[in-house]
Amino acid sequence: MEEIGEQAQVVADLRNGLAGVKSILFDLRGNFEAEHAALIASVKSQEGTLAEAESKLKSLGVSAFNADKAINGDAANKKPGPGVSIQDNTLWSYDPEKALGWAMANRGTNCIVPESLNEKAYLIQLKAGVAPGDNTPGIKAVLAQDMVKALANG
């Protein structure tokens, strides 16, 4: 039992020491924030300005891609400008019965369908998903992490 009591004292001492150090850190952090309030405000302002500029650049990139896609279709340039790449994450869904019919008709040539497929259970599962014929557009612009390097490489 003496070992438990000694260890409890070690824990109590360490907790008290940590509380003291945290208190000092809290005071110093408060002093730092008060002393450097203008710098902290400047950082927050610049972060907001940067977020707006990045949003505008992404929007311009998507607009340029969509304009090019209207002319060139699937051959549209997915790098519409320096440091801007386009990702198309559009998710398509199809009528489950038509899709299954196509898969069964093309079994072995264009589509792999297991012999043990329970068609009725599979259709129930498909119908529980996305509505037939829906698509979720997912075109978005992604910016380079190192924009200076991207600009230098043109």
N, C-alpha and C positions, 0 to 999 in steps of 0.2 A: 504494500500500500504506500510505503514511503516514496517509491519511484513515481507513482502517479501524482502524489502531492508535489514532488520536485518538478515534474514536467508541467504541472498546472501553473506553478510559479514562473517557470520559463516562459510559458505562453502569456501569462499576465504581464510580465516585464516587457516582452516583445510588443504586445498590443499597446502598452502605454508609450513605449518608444516610438512606435509607428504613428500613434495619434499625435505626438509632439511634432514629428517631422512633417506630417500632413498639415498641421496647423501653420507651421512656418511657410510651407509651400503655398498654402491658401493666401496668407498675408502677402507674400512676395508676388504671387500672380495678380492679386488685386492691385498692388502698387504698380506693377508693370503695366497693366491695362489702363490704369488712371494716367500714368506717365506717358504712355504711347497711344492714347485714344485717337489722335489724328491719324497716326499710321494705320491703326486697325480699321478706322473708318475708310481710309484710302484703299486698303486691300479689299474691303467689302464692296466698295463702289466699283473698283476695277474688275472684280469678279462678276458683278452684274452686267457691266458693259461688255465684257468678254462673252458672257452667256448670250447676250442679245446678238452680238456680231457672229457667233458660231451658228446660232439659229438662222440668221439671215443667209449665211453662206450655205447652210444645208438646204434652205428653201430655194436659193438660186441654183444649186446643183440639181435638185429634183426637177425644177422647172426646165433647165437646160436639157436634162435627160429626157423628159416627157416630150419636149419640142423635137428632139432628135429622133425619138421613138416614133413620133407621128410621121416622120419622113422616111426613116430607115427601118422601121419595125424592130424585129428582134436583133438586128445588127447595130442598134443604137449604142453609142459610146457610153460605157459605164464608168468612165473617168472624165467627167465633163470639165474639169479644171484642176489646177495644181492642188494637191492635198485633199481632193474630194473624190470619193468612190461611191458608186450606187450599188445597193443591195436590193434585190427583188425577192422578197420572202412571201410572195402571194401564195396562199393556200387554196387549192381548188378542191371542190367536191363534186361528185357525180351522183346521178340517180342510182341508188344501190342495186335495183333490179337490172337496170341496163348494164351497169358495170359488171355485175356478176354474170350476166348473159354473155357479154363480150369476153370475159375471162374464160368462161367455160367453152365458148366457141373457138378461142385461140389457145386453148390448153396445149402446152407442149411446144408451141411455135413462138408466140410472142408473150406468153404468160405462163408462169409456173403456178399451178393450182394443185394442192395435195389431193391424192385419190381419196383420202379419208375425210374430205371437207363435208361438213354437215351444212348443206345449203340453207336450210330453214333457220338454223341457229345463227348462221353468218349474216343473213339478211336482217334478222332482229338486231344484231349487234351493229350493223351498218346504219340502220334506221335510227338508232339511238344517238348517232353522232350529228355532224353538221347537216343542215337541211340540204336536200338534193339541189344541185345546180348553184349553190352559193359559192362565192369566193370572197376571201378576205384580202383586200389589197395590203401589200407589205413593202412598198417601195420606199426606201429611206436612204438618206445620204449619211455617209460616215466620213469623219474628218481624220486626217493624218495626225498622229501624236506629235511628230516633229514637223511643224508647218514650215519652218525655215529651210529644212532639208528638202521638203516637197517643192517649195518654190524654187530652190536652186536647181533641182532636177527637172523643172518645167513640167 
